[in-house]
Amino acid sequence: MRNTDCQSSGTGHQVHSGTASSAITGELAGTYGRKSDPNDEAVRLQWETCRQRAKEDGYDIPALPAFEFGDDFTSGRTTSRQDLDRLLEIVRSRRAPFARLYVRDIDRLTRADDPRFLGWFCYECKRFGVMVCFTSDKEHVNYDEGGTEVQADAIMKQVKAIGASEDLRQMKKRLRIAVRGRFLKGFHVGSSHPYGTERWLATKPDRTPVERMPERGGIKRPGHAIILRWDESKLPAIRFIFESLAKGEAARGVARALNHRHFPKPSEEGLWTSTQVTRLARNPIYMGDYIYARGRSAEETPVQASEAKYDAFEPIYLPNYMPSPPISAELFARVQKILDGNADRQHRRMSSRPEFLLTGLFRCAACDQAIHGFTHRGNKGGRYRMYRHGPIRTKAAELEAGLPAHARRAQCAFANRYIRAEPLEEEILTLVRTLLRDQHLVRLAQEQLGALRGERHGDRSGEISAREKEMGDVKAQLKEAVRLHQVASAKGNEVLASMHEESTTELSARLKSLSEAIGSLREEDARFQRVEQQLPAIGTSLTALTELFEKGTVEPKQMLRVLLEKIELDLGGGVAHVRFLIPATGFEVPRIEAA
């Protein structure tokens, strides 16, 4: 079997097929494999195990994407995986080219917390004509046959699924105990590390440094573990941050000074920000203490290391974790007091801030920049509520290049424009009341839906039929290409086998594309039907919402959040384009203009 690449996805890797080594002699079967770590070769070994068992049963598993399914770097707890989903899609289409699906063992299929997943998966495949077989079983059971033996086998498989899930829980428990124990002994856990520190390989248990770890990856060596040491090149930046904050300087000003003086950045790309400055100043590592809180909420109170248990979940506070810290405990405490006071003042300021009904909904029609609420203090002591179009800033690379401030702003023609809040909010509220009061919003949705269905229904039906016919032709071509590929491989004609392999790959991709297109068309049609069915009930709900709003039971801001998707302000023409969203459907009504 030749080596092939694997593609990464959100849940792991999809393992691609190799080249078949023998001609097909019996009925066809498929196979599925899974590995928790990135090891696609292990998945291929699972395929080979399944291929051998299938051959004993009189079945052949071709080495083609339509027959081999595999997810590596994927946890068995996840029930949605890239190639498992592809497998189910093929099975549910009733056009699966195989009658059996071979899996090495139950834990390769699932370690889900819910043991019912195994039974559901086997039933779902059998419902569409595919029997799930495990190579670890001495005899395969057809669940359609019923009887006490079948019931007993189903119960045993469910027990095995529960056992696989319990095995995973025990593995995680052992890992948690080992990791927390390593931290309590003064070693570092994980590949990330705080700013100003370096990871070093050290001997156990005396923590003698041996070798600096690379920024990416790690070094595994028996009798060694990882410790943290100070990075001398970054300690001046840490001292500058704490000393500046202790003098009363704002975090934003400190970040600006760090960038101006070219202190080492917290990451390869980007610049210092006020958020990064504050986060760094909150970390007790810089006075030598460390908090281990993997997977825990930042709000949880850590326990002292002397009271921490290995088999527990709470964060751990370990004092004197790193010797010779750059910041004293007194300076750290003074900075925390200042930051706490800043947070309290910010909270009081925000709680007394005037209410803006449309914050988060306004966008500039010209540049799509958000338009936020802003309080302007007048000359006579009054305060005016305004909506402000802020400047648009370009990427931080231009700031680093030393360009002046005005050149760092890609200005919209309406940047820094102010609009009085009261008349604008009143206009939008009046429009919403009018549309709700006489069911005009529901009628608009019905008209839009009817127009869309009238335009697309006839074409969609014809397009689905045409694509289904094309799928049948592609399916026949793929079957023939598979046969020719197997014949060429059996005769040792590598050139011809390679040509047929390319054909099968192209045809498989085309088949998948057609299936996705048909599914998309059907989903769109089903979505229209759902909206049509829900509109009468939604109209009644909107009427009730209107009555509650008129009585003052529902706050205006709450109602607007339900009905409005966004409002595009044309500041040049003085027009607001309001986009309504019918609740519970995700259906967007055409834009309505409000002067």
C-alpha atoms as one frame of an Amber mdcrd trajectory, in Angstrom:
protein
   0.000   0.000   0.000   1.451   3.320  -0.993   1.704   6.253   1.427  -0.918
   8.959   1.073  -1.585  12.291   2.723  -4.238  13.103   5.289  -6.323  16.255
   5.513  -6.960  18.072   8.775 -10.459  19.021   9.899 -12.162  20.536  12.911
 -12.528  17.140  14.625  -9.459  15.315  13.387  -8.047  13.887  10.184  -9.691
  12.054   7.330  -7.469   9.141   6.273  -7.313   8.600   2.535  -7.260   5.269
   0.761  -4.287   3.573  -0.748  -4.113   1.336  -3.825  -5.774  -2.065  -3.969
  -3.440  -5.004  -4.209  -5.744  -7.751  -5.521  -8.766  -8.210  -7.726 -12.252
  -8.376  -6.257 -13.458 -11.973  -5.949 -16.524 -11.803  -3.694 -19.251  -9.485
  -2.420 -18.222  -5.974  -1.411 -17.882  -4.575   2.108 -16.704  -1.314   3.660
 -14.505  -0.637   6.694 -14.113   2.074   9.330 -11.131   2.849  11.579 -10.350
   5.485  14.217  -7.316   6.623  16.225  -7.211   9.248  18.981  -3.754  10.546
  18.094  -2.456  11.689  14.673  -1.475   8.256  13.360  -3.108   7.463  10.028
  -0.908   4.355   9.637  -2.687   2.815  12.640  -6.021   3.421  10.902  -4.723
   1.625   7.799  -3.680  -1.324   9.963  -7.249  -1.461  11.286  -8.465  -1.529
   7.680  -6.152  -4.456   6.932  -7.470  -6.367   9.963 -11.018  -5.774   8.753
 -10.032  -6.748   5.193  -8.657 -10.098   6.401 -11.808 -10.887   8.424 -14.040
  -9.836   5.535 -12.131 -12.164   3.201 -12.769 -15.043   5.622 -16.479 -14.187
   5.448 -16.439 -14.134   1.635 -16.372 -10.341   1.261 -13.858  -8.008  -0.388
 -13.032  -4.450   0.766 -11.618  -2.448  -2.185  -8.962   0.137  -1.309 -11.074
   3.037  -2.559 -12.579   6.105  -0.818 -16.089   4.704  -1.285 -15.176   1.643
   0.822 -12.534   2.839   3.318 -13.456   5.348   6.039 -11.100   6.554   8.756
 -10.707   9.338  11.322  -7.357   9.803  13.011  -6.548  12.377  15.705 -10.226
  12.028  16.710 -11.657  11.156  20.114 -14.079   8.254  20.364 -16.296  10.442
  22.540 -17.256  12.624  19.578 -20.262  11.336  17.667 -19.774  13.689  14.715
 -16.565  13.016  12.780 -15.505  13.916   9.259 -15.314  10.448   7.710 -17.944
   8.867   9.965 -20.368  11.543   8.762 -19.350  10.799   5.162 -20.010   7.111
   5.783 -23.491   7.778   7.186 -24.272  10.084   4.260 -23.426   7.331   1.760
 -25.392   4.713   3.722 -28.471   6.925   4.058 -28.465   7.650   0.320 -29.323
   3.924  -0.187 -26.552   3.813  -2.761 -23.784   2.388  -0.628 -21.662   0.048
  -2.786 -21.319  -2.420   0.104 -23.646  -4.613   2.166 -21.433  -4.920   5.252
 -19.327  -2.494   7.279 -16.382  -3.982   9.191 -14.946  -2.323  12.331 -12.077
  -3.824  14.329 -13.701  -3.396  17.755 -16.398  -1.432  19.540 -13.981   1.104
  21.024 -12.750   1.971  17.499 -16.323   2.975  16.673 -17.309   4.714  19.904
 -16.285   5.668  23.408 -19.291   7.975  23.727 -20.641   8.760  27.194 -24.077
   7.660  25.955 -23.900   3.875  25.341 -27.021   4.113  23.154 -24.903   5.517
  20.306 -23.674   2.022  19.386 -27.179   0.592  19.093 -28.378   3.627  17.170
 -25.479   3.425  14.705 -25.971  -0.304  14.034 -29.712   0.182  13.620 -29.269
   3.217  11.355 -26.928   1.301   9.038 -29.153  -1.792   9.023 -32.189   0.367
   8.233 -30.539   1.320   4.948 -29.288  -2.166   4.103 -25.789  -2.223   5.653
 -24.848  -4.695   8.397 -22.222  -3.588  10.957 -19.700  -6.333  11.803 -16.903
  -6.330  14.384 -13.790  -8.396  13.715 -13.554  -9.159  17.444 -16.850 -11.103
  17.263 -16.607 -14.822  16.583 -19.929 -14.740  14.751 -21.749 -11.791  13.240
 -25.360 -11.319  14.284 -28.116 -10.106  11.983 -30.333  -7.973  14.203 -33.301
  -8.420  11.876 -33.551 -12.076  12.894 -34.687 -11.326  16.445 -34.739 -14.066
  19.100 -33.160 -14.357  22.507 -29.634 -14.893  21.155 -29.840 -11.684  19.171
 -31.192  -9.813  22.186 -28.417 -11.220  24.373 -25.777 -10.197  21.841 -27.245
  -6.683  21.644 -27.143  -6.402  25.439 -23.534  -7.613  25.538 -22.504  -5.071
  22.913 -24.173  -2.312  24.911 -22.277  -3.477  27.999 -19.037  -3.353  25.975
 -19.900   0.182  24.852 -20.422   1.181  28.476 -17.089  -0.444  29.286 -15.326
   1.471  26.512 -16.743   4.716  27.877 -15.721   3.749  31.417 -12.216   2.871
  30.185 -11.917   6.369  28.757 -13.050   7.916  32.041 -10.487   5.858  33.945
  -7.749   6.866  31.487  -8.625  10.536  31.971  -8.648  10.072  35.738  -5.177
   8.487  35.719  -3.899  11.246  33.446  -5.357  13.954  35.731  -3.703  12.410
  38.799  -0.345  12.158  37.021  -0.479  15.721  35.675  -1.492  17.303  38.991
   1.145  15.254  40.790   3.830  16.424  38.381   2.828  20.063  38.914   2.859
  19.708  42.709   6.445  18.440  42.443   7.451  21.705  40.768   7.417  20.630
  37.115   5.650  22.426  34.273   2.695  20.885  32.443   1.735  21.730  28.865
   3.374  23.261  25.796   2.373  26.883  26.501   4.181  28.992  29.083   3.854
  32.542  30.498   5.547  35.514  28.858   9.110  35.943  30.087   9.693  32.236
  30.769  11.362  29.371  28.903  10.715  25.638  29.015  13.709  23.508  29.973
  14.210  19.772  30.161  15.312  18.827  33.693  16.164  15.685  35.616  13.741
  14.122  38.067  13.394  14.609  40.972  16.081  17.257  41.625  14.971  19.548
  38.731  18.506  20.092  37.366  18.283  21.897  33.969  19.671  19.877  31.052
  18.500  21.359  27.767  16.217  24.163  26.575  13.015  22.964  24.924  12.077
  24.171  21.413   9.251  26.695  21.064   7.153  24.112  19.219   6.881  20.468
  20.185   8.906  18.809  22.887  11.563  16.301  23.874  10.656  13.028  25.573
  13.413  11.473  27.649  13.062   8.873  30.444  13.744  10.262  33.901  13.245
  13.870  32.778  10.440  16.433  32.921   9.944  20.121  32.082  10.630  23.123
  34.307  10.299  26.870  33.712  13.224  29.315  33.796  13.289  33.084  33.326
  13.989  34.531  29.868  16.367  37.382  30.718  15.636  39.227  27.443  11.986
  39.772  28.441  12.344  40.604  32.131  12.847  44.379  31.488   9.415  44.507
  29.816   7.819  42.801  32.828   9.434  45.211  35.284   8.423  48.179  33.116
   4.773  47.055  33.107   4.509  46.669  36.881   6.427  49.858  37.671   4.325
  51.905  35.216   1.025  50.563  36.532   2.161  51.208  40.112   2.707  54.874
  39.167  -0.932  55.112  38.061  -0.456  54.900  34.294  -3.305  53.379  32.272
  -2.846  49.955  30.684  -3.435  51.457  27.242  -0.633  53.968  27.772   1.690
  51.235  29.016   0.966  49.147  25.898   1.658  52.161  23.691   4.997  52.749
  25.443   5.974  49.083  25.089   5.380  49.248  21.340   7.176  52.580  21.017
  10.259  51.303  22.872  10.262  48.013  20.937  10.142  45.702  23.933   9.869
  41.998  22.985   6.310  41.306  21.874   4.034  38.771  23.591   3.621  36.854
  20.306   5.293  36.539  16.926   2.653  38.742  15.309   0.746  41.717  16.618
   1.554  44.412  19.156   1.132  45.000  22.866  -2.468  45.786  23.837  -4.063
  46.971  27.059  -5.686  43.546  27.484  -2.321  41.793  27.291  -0.794  44.253
  29.753  -3.611  43.699  32.258  -3.522  39.914  31.857   0.227  39.852  32.455
  -0.071  42.109  35.515  -2.647  39.730  37.033  -0.386  36.664  36.797   1.323
  35.794  40.129   4.083  33.910  38.292   6.041  37.189  38.188   6.398  37.190
  41.972   7.353  33.494  41.862   3.963  31.862  42.541   1.972  29.824  40.014
  -1.663  28.827  39.560  -2.434  25.542  37.817  -6.000  25.716  36.484  -6.136
  23.539  33.372  -9.722  23.229  32.150 -11.139  25.206  35.074 -12.959  28.515
  35.212 -10.915  31.627  35.959 -13.454  32.575  38.664 -12.782  29.453  40.749
 -10.757  30.021  43.908  -7.557  27.932  43.872  -6.593  25.793  46.854  -3.153
  25.943  48.442  -0.723  23.293  47.241  -0.455  21.888  50.776  -4.205  21.151
  50.722  -4.535  20.051  47.086  -5.544  16.488  46.238  -4.205  14.593  43.250
  -7.622  13.212  42.301  -9.494  16.522  42.273 -10.449  19.262  39.852 -10.009
  22.611  41.618  -7.163  24.998  40.614  -3.947  24.784  42.659  -1.922  27.719
  44.027   1.758  26.791  44.368   3.930  29.440  46.124   7.666  29.796  45.419
   7.262  27.933  42.139  10.066  29.885  40.413  13.111  31.293  42.222  14.442
  34.850  41.759  11.226  36.442  40.439  11.497  39.851  38.706   8.713  41.416
  40.829   8.426  41.627  44.605   5.284  40.494  46.403   4.749  44.078  47.663
   4.821  45.563  44.138   2.519  42.835  42.839  -0.019  43.481  45.639   0.073
  47.248  44.996  -0.645  46.749  41.278  -3.537  44.354  42.054  -5.124  46.979
  44.296  -4.875  49.590  41.533  -6.350  47.221  38.923  -9.209  46.258  41.260
 -10.009  49.947  41.772  -9.985  50.551  38.013 -12.405  47.662  37.502 -14.769
  49.025  40.178 -14.762  52.505  38.623 -15.415  51.048  35.178 -18.345  49.040
  36.541 -19.884  52.100  38.216 -19.395  54.190  35.080 -21.044  51.591  32.845
 -23.942  51.023  35.262 -24.789  54.758  35.237 -24.390  55.089  31.470 -27.550
  56.101  29.563 -29.429  53.324  27.758 -29.015  53.022  23.982 -31.814  50.979
  22.420 -30.027  50.191  19.173 -26.449  49.514  20.303 -25.041  46.586  18.347
 -27.601  46.905  15.547 -26.313  49.951  13.661 -23.913  49.577  10.745 -22.655
  52.126   8.243 -24.140  51.350   4.808 -20.934  52.556   3.138 -18.233  50.645
   5.063 -20.136  48.250   7.411 -18.418  49.830  10.442 -20.324  49.436  13.723
 -21.985  52.619  15.055 -22.083  52.766  18.854 -23.788  54.855  21.508 -21.860
  57.846  22.811 -22.586  60.401  25.545 -21.586  63.988  24.757 -21.305  66.565
  27.541 -22.654  69.964  26.483 -21.328  73.431  27.301 -24.128  74.068  29.800
 -23.530  70.900  31.778 -26.126  68.736  30.031 -25.464  65.342  28.495 -26.565
  64.370  25.003 -27.042  60.838  23.748 -25.480  60.335  20.314 -24.569  57.515
  17.957 -21.011  57.824  16.657 -19.338  56.407  13.553 -15.764  55.748  14.701
 -12.626  55.708  12.540 -11.544  52.522  10.803  -8.052  51.410  11.732  -5.812
  49.371   9.500  -3.646  46.433  10.560  -1.048  46.766  13.270   1.770  46.261
  10.750   1.309  49.840   9.569   1.621  51.107  13.128   4.858  49.184  13.507
   6.133  50.776  10.288   6.004  54.153  12.046   3.263  55.783   9.958   1.547
  58.862  11.456  -1.856  58.474  13.067  -3.879  60.026  10.217  -2.226  57.648
   7.720  -3.153  54.630   9.850  -6.867  55.206   9.306  -8.604  54.102   6.143
 -11.270  56.767   6.529 -14.867  56.253   5.481 -16.486  59.446   4.193 -18.733
  59.404   7.277 -16.088  58.574   9.911 -16.438  60.545  13.177 -20.013  61.566
  12.313 -22.496  61.981  15.191 -26.270  61.380  15.042 -28.727  62.405  17.767
 -30.063  59.256  19.435 -33.620  60.362  20.375 -35.101  61.067  16.914 -33.365
  58.052  15.398 -34.624  55.628  18.047 -38.139  57.093  17.914 -38.265  56.637
  14.142 -37.230  52.994  14.380 -39.684  52.279  17.233 -42.529  53.889  15.263
 -41.705  51.742  12.242 -41.645  48.562  14.338 -44.957  49.416  16.045 -46.621
  50.030  12.679 -45.396  46.786  11.150 -46.430  44.751  14.185 -49.811  46.361
  14.733 -51.416  45.429  11.386 -49.507  42.150  10.714 -47.646  43.897   7.908
 -44.378  42.186   8.860 -45.915  38.713   8.495 -47.485  39.657   5.138 -44.115
  40.890   3.903 -42.560  37.559   4.847 -45.352  35.638   3.099 -44.975  37.715
  -0.069 -41.216  37.274  -0.088 -41.544  33.542   0.509 -44.121  33.151  -2.255
 -41.943  35.042  -4.701 -38.922  32.907  -3.901 -40.862  29.660  -4.188 -42.453
  30.787  -7.454 -39.074  31.634  -8.920 -37.218  28.564  -7.762 -39.659  25.672
  -7.312 -39.959  24.638 -10.958 -36.269  25.029 -11.665 -35.356  23.257  -8.421
 -37.437  20.152  -9.192 -35.931  19.879 -12.648 -32.439  20.488 -11.326 -32.783
  17.794  -8.660 -34.011  15.283 -11.260 -31.161  16.141 -13.614 -28.552  15.816
 -10.873 -30.003  12.528  -9.646 -29.769  11.175 -13.197 -26.182  12.404 -13.400
 -25.443  10.711 -10.058 -26.678   7.420 -11.496 -24.386   7.787 -14.502 -21.405
   8.704 -12.304 -22.164   5.743 -10.042 -22.057   3.367 -13.004 -18.827   4.926
 -14.245 -17.289   4.623 -10.779 -18.238   0.958 -10.536 -16.638   0.261 -13.903
 -13.516   2.251 -12.954 -13.182   0.224  -9.750 -13.456  -3.022 -11.713 -10.873
  -1.945 -14.288  -8.533  -0.751 -11.538  -8.710  -4.116  -9.782  -8.092  -6.006
 -13.018  -5.074  -3.824 -13.876  -3.664  -4.229 -10.359  -4.068  -8.008 -10.529
  -2.158  -8.105 -13.831   0.610  -5.906 -12.434   0.025  -3.090 -14.945   0.961
  -0.158 -12.691   0.503   2.533 -15.374  -3.019   1.434 -16.229  -3.861   0.895
 -12.555  -2.694   4.431 -11.751  -4.874   5.858 -14.536  -7.941   4.004 -13.257
  -7.150   5.066  -9.684  -7.154   8.720 -10.744 -10.490   8.129 -12.480 -12.028
   6.603  -9.357 -10.786   9.520  -7.251 -12.267  12.080  -9.641 -15.558  10.188
  -9.932 -15.823   9.810  -6.138 -15.279  13.548  -5.708 -17.900  14.288  -8.370
 -20.345  11.903  -6.699 -19.857  13.630  -3.349 -20.295  17.056  -4.948 -23.566
  16.010  -6.597 -24.854  14.537  -3.340 -24.068  17.747  -1.458 -25.731  19.885
  -4.157 -28.917  17.796  -4.092 -28.974  17.884  -0.304 -28.595  21.666  -0.340
 -31.489  22.082  -2.790 -33.744  19.822  -0.749 -32.791  21.566   2.487 -33.674
  24.940   0.975 -37.067  23.622  -0.097 -37.651  22.096   3.354 -36.675  25.399
   4.965 -39.290  27.266   2.918 -41.904  24.710   3.963 -40.984  25.067   7.642
 -41.260  28.857   7.434 -44.660  28.610   5.711 -45.946  26.261   8.393 -44.664
  28.441  11.228 -45.785  31.830   9.920 -49.419  31.660  11.225 -48.268  30.783
  14.749 -45.515  33.391  14.563 -48.066  36.007  13.475 -50.113  35.238  16.598
 -46.974  35.494  18.739 -46.081  38.846  17.202 -49.574  40.142  17.970 -49.168
  39.097  21.603 -45.709  40.676  21.652 -47.203  43.935  20.389 -49.840  43.940
  23.139 -47.232  43.283  25.821 -45.065  46.057  24.425 -47.948  48.550  24.408
 -48.720  47.649  28.035 -45.086  48.161  29.011 -44.561  44.510  30.002 -41.830
  44.022  27.386 -38.966  46.495  27.254 -38.357  48.170  23.853 -34.753  46.981
  23.730 -35.816  43.387  24.356 -38.383  43.517  21.552 -35.948  45.089  19.081
 -33.369  42.380  19.790 -35.960  39.763  18.838 -37.088  41.376  15.582 -34.117
  43.218  14.093 -31.057  41.685  12.481 -29.294  44.975  11.746 -29.896  48.562
  10.652 -27.784  50.004   7.838 -27.471  53.776   8.144 -27.002  55.720   4.918
 -25.552  58.844   6.502 -25.344  60.617   3.149 -28.975  60.110   2.151 -30.416
  60.249   5.663 -32.077  56.829   5.312 -31.998  53.773   7.577 -32.333  50.372
   5.900 -33.918  48.113   8.529 -33.433  44.344   8.232 -36.094  42.341  10.093
 -35.677  38.709  11.052 -38.796  36.584  11.542 -38.339  34.953  14.997 -37.683
  31.200  15.215 -37.216  30.819  11.431 -34.041  32.671  10.495 -35.968  34.085
   7.514 -34.982  37.616   6.531 -37.596  40.091   5.302 -36.519  42.504   2.518
 -35.039  45.801   3.697 -37.485  48.485   4.790 -36.477  52.116   4.595 -37.055
  54.555   7.426 -36.391  58.236   6.746
